Every structure is written in C-alpha cells, then in structure tokens.
Amino acid sequence: MLIESFIIKGLLAGIIVALVAGVMGCFVVWRRMAYFGDSLAHSALLGVAFGIALGINLNLSIIILCSFFALLLVWLQRKGIFATDTLLGILAHAALSVGVVTISLLEQRIDLHSYLFGDILTVGDDQIWWLVIGGSFILLTLALNWSSLVLMTIDEDLAQAEQVAVSRLQILLMFLMTIVVAISIKIVGILLIASMLIIAPAASRQLSKSPEMMAIIACLIGTISVIIGMYFSFELDTPSGPTIVAALAIIFVISFPLARIHKKTK
Amino acid sequence: MTDLITASNITVNRGETKILDNVSLTIGESEFITILGPNGGGKSMLLKCLMGFYIPDNGNIKRKRHLRIGYVPQQFTSEQTMPISVGQFLRLRKKVSAEELETITAETNIEALVNKPLNILSGGELQRILVARALIGAPDLLILDEPAQNLDISGQLAFYKLLSEIYEKRSFSILMVSHDLHMVMATTKKVICLFHHVCCSGEPQVVTKDPEFITLFGNDMAEMMAVYQHGHNHSHAH
C-alpha cells in the first residue's frame, strides 16, 4: 500500500501541475513570457536557499523572492537602459548562482538535483495542499478575468479603451507566474518549468480554433504527458521532470501530422 | 444639442517638454473631426486624455453623461499564436444581440469573415473588423487612431469611403487622428492641426491656407492640398 500511496500522490501532484501549466502556459505563449517564466524559475533557487536558511516554508519563500525578482525586473525595464532579454539573462543567472552558492554554504545535506529536475515521487501531503490551493487560485483568477486577459493579449490599447485595467492584470499575471513556479518546482524542477508551460499549449495551438479550446487541449496534453512521464520515470528510475518533458516533446512532434489530418477531415 | 466632450486648456508635461500645451477643443454631435500633425506632436496623448485614461496635468475635460465611445486602435497586428475567430473577437467582453451583429457586419462589409480565424486576415479586413467592434453598443462617438496607417493607397481609399458611409448613415460623431492628409481632406468636416498646441482648426479648405499650417507641413504640402481639392471638386462635375 505504501508504494501505491506515493504513486497516487505523485500522480495527483503532476496532474494539478499539468492543468495549471496548461492554462497559464497559453498566456505564456500568447504574451511571449517564456523567457520571463524561465528566468523566474531560475531565481526560485535563491528562494529555496533563503527558505532553508531562514527556516520558512519553501513555497512561501519562493513566492516572495520571485515577486521581488519580478518587481525588480519591471523597475529596471522602465529605466530602459538594457533590453528585457539582457536584464532577464543577468538577473536569472545571478540569482541561480547566488542560490547555488548559498545552498552550498548552508552545510546542510540538500539534494540540489531534485530542485533542478524535480522529484515527483517524494511529494508530501503539505505540498499537495499547496498545489490544490495555489492551483485553484490560479485557475479561478484566470477564469474570472478570462475575456479581459484575452482582449488585452490581442491589443492592449483596445483593452484599455474598453475599461480593462491593463497594468493591474499584467502585474496579476506576473504574480500568478510566481505561484506556478513555487508550487511546481518539486514536480518538474527549476530547469524545466518553462518547457512545462510552453510545450503543451504550443502543441495544442495546432489543434484548436478558440483560446478556450487551446487551454483545454493543453491541459489534456499535459495530463497525458504526466501519466506517461511518471510511468517511465518509475520504471526506468529516471528524474521525473525530464521524463515528463520528454513525453511532452514527443506529443508536440506528433501534433503536427495530427493537425494536418484534423484539417483534412473537415 | 449637447456637446459630447469639451476639453479646456489641457496641458500634459513630460519632464521639461510640454506634450500638450493649453489645448482646447469641443466635440459636438454629428461632427467629423480629424486631428492632423507631425509625429510626436501629442496626437495620441490628446486621445488618451479625451477618453479619460490619462489625467492631464492641467485643464479639465467634460464628457457628456453616459457617453459611449467606440475606439479603433492604431496599428493592429493580430496575434498568430492565439486561435480566435472573428465572431468570437467581436463578442469578447461585449453584449451584442444577433440582430445588432448582423446589422454591423453588413455595415462594415465583413459578413463573409465572421467564421474565419482572425490571424489570416489582410490589413484592410482587420481594420473593418475593428470598426465593427467599435460600433457595437451604438456609440455616440467613434475615435480612430491612425486607422489606415498600414494600408496601401487603394486600401486607404476604400477604408475612408466606408467610414464616410457609416458616418452618413449613423448620426454620431467621429474623431480621427490621421497622417493621410489628402484622403482626410475629402472626408472630414473639420481639421485640427496639433503640434503640442492647436496650430489652427476649421474646415479643411480654410486650414490649408492658414500660415501656421504652411509652416507646419511646408508650402509644398499646402499647395498639393489645394491642387488636390481643386481636382476633387472637379471630379464631382464630371
């Protein structure tokens, strides 16, 4: 029964991540936030280091540090001295490096590998709760602001003229991203969160005709990949994150001929 | 007759420079006003102030109560990564009955496009769809920010013709920012030249003779306009 329990927990955690990443990932693809998401994930390691050093909950310390990272980025962007990708490159890798250095200095036995690549089979009860609450919060917030977010993604001026609080929603999206990063690190790992966000929506894009359909199909693709990935991760004893992302990548490749057949049958 | 928007002495400072300097204008009912002016002359800022999403540093803006504004944005590039049909885009955040949608799509000549994906359309088609969206909810005032900027000459002609037709049919006002001087002259009823301050305003024919207009756009342009209008008036006689 022990084996079954940790597999079920891992599966549950993975599916929640797939659902959250599927919907959130659509906005990442539409709004070209991929590099931002990746950088945010890199900076999360510094959050892990602080959380361990100060003895606070890691999810919380990651959310706080990533929010700080996002605000710093917005502030530097407004200064306009460097392009956004330059800023992200500097901030992300600086944070990652300082994070690794700090963790090394802590003189505690910390499995860095599991933070970088995920370790889905050691997910605990409290992490499941973080996933359930954080995930529902993200999905609910996105659903409630859905049409405003879609309109603002199509054209920000138009959205603003139609009374959408554009800058408030931009900050909200950034904040939601920090939660996504915090709750899914344990499952897919810091290095692969961005691909979890991008690949499923990108595969889904080929097969959908509306924004909602793209989100739903992305969730399905993500869920299937998690199930396949977890199975092989368990069977072959490979790290969970890369195995899930490899499954995603295969589905992405299959989506091209699939989309062609889909179009021909109409 | 009540005025839709009255702006008095608006000033917007950005650091040392005055983007808008003591600008006043009134938009009445059934007016067709075009704002002309060089780039960076504060045209878009003026629109933002009039629509109420930028508060000027000085001056005040009075809007008619429950004023409904339809807005057509500048330079629209459709997002290739988002799958969305024209029909869904039109209904996004808008309450619109089937009848109203039918009338508007006929008015803007986009009936055939409603079920198509937004991202395969041409620039001219997209502009018509944006106008259609702005017409939902029967606005009192249609605001367009350089609507025909990305269209070729025949596209611009067709677009301004459509706009004139809509203006004739609906008893509402249009406020437009434009670069297409020669096109605008034939369509609009009133021109406001803006270069941080209102240089001159009035009927197109009168404005092109204004010394300030000539300073702003150069003598050649003013003469070209005069020639164009001359030719344009004749074409009606044929």
Interface residues (C-beta under 8 A of the other chain):
Chain A: V29 W30 S147 S148 V150 L151 T153 I154 D155 D157 L158 Q160 A161 E162 V164 R205 S208 K209 S210 P211 M213 M214
Chain B: M51 F53 I69 Y71 P73 Q74 F76 S78 E79 T81 M82 P83 I84 S85 Q88 F89 L92 R93 P117 L118 L130 R133 I143 D145
